Each structure stands twice: as C-alpha cells, then as structure tokens.
Amino acid sequence: MNVRIDQKNGSKVAIIESSEILIRNVQDALDLMASIKHIHDSNKIVIRQSNITEEFFELKTRLAGNILQKYVNYHTKLAVLGNFEVYNSNSLRDSIYECNKGEQVFFLEDEQSAIQVLHSLH
C-alpha cells in the first residue's frame, strides 16, 4: 500500500494506492483509519472500490453500514472511487445518493472530484 497526501490550506487528504483488497471487514477499516491518522495526521481518506471487498457493496451483509458508522463515529471523511453502476441494487444506489448529499462519505468516479470534495470539508 502506498499513501499520497494532497495538502491544501491546512487540509490533508490521504489517497490510498494499492492493487490489493485492503478492507475485508470492520477491523481492517478501523486499522486503515488509525494508521492514516497516526502516520499522516489526516482524517480524510480516498480509497478505490477495488480495495474494498465486494461484500461491502451487498447491503444485506451490513458490512458497509458497520464500517461507515465507525468512520462517522471517529470523524473520518471517506471517498470511495469507482464505477458503482455495475451493481444492480436500488438500495445501494439510494444509499450512495444519500451519502453523496452528506458531509462524511462519498462515492465518486474520479480522484480529483474526491480530493476537491474532501478539502472542502472541515
């Protein structure tokens, strides 16, 4: 795993780069969040869809809800990059829509949009 930091006006966004699945369960998500906070002093993370287990995108597993709740509880902003049209789930589509209207978690297609959105948050 490689981490790039995009810094702007005192805001740090950690961009995760990896060819592996990094988040398979809640503990993996917590470990990633903690290491980014500790090593890079950032509470804003960009990660790719391919770095997260497919179970995350199956809402019935509750994995997404459990992970996202931890990120909210620990005041960590998250942007997931990918093409979410590949999932044929109205519930997932609705969840992504609602997340993107908020200020905590975003599901976006490109890195530059994710960085811009995360920098705009306090």
Buried (B, 14 or more C-beta within 10 A) or exposed (E): EEBEEBEEEEBBBBBBEEEEEBBEBBEBBBEBBEEBBEEBEBBBBBBBBEBBBEBBBBBEEEBBEEBBEBBBEEEBBBBBBBEBEEBEBEEBBEBBEEBEEEEBBBBBEEBEBBBBBBBEEE
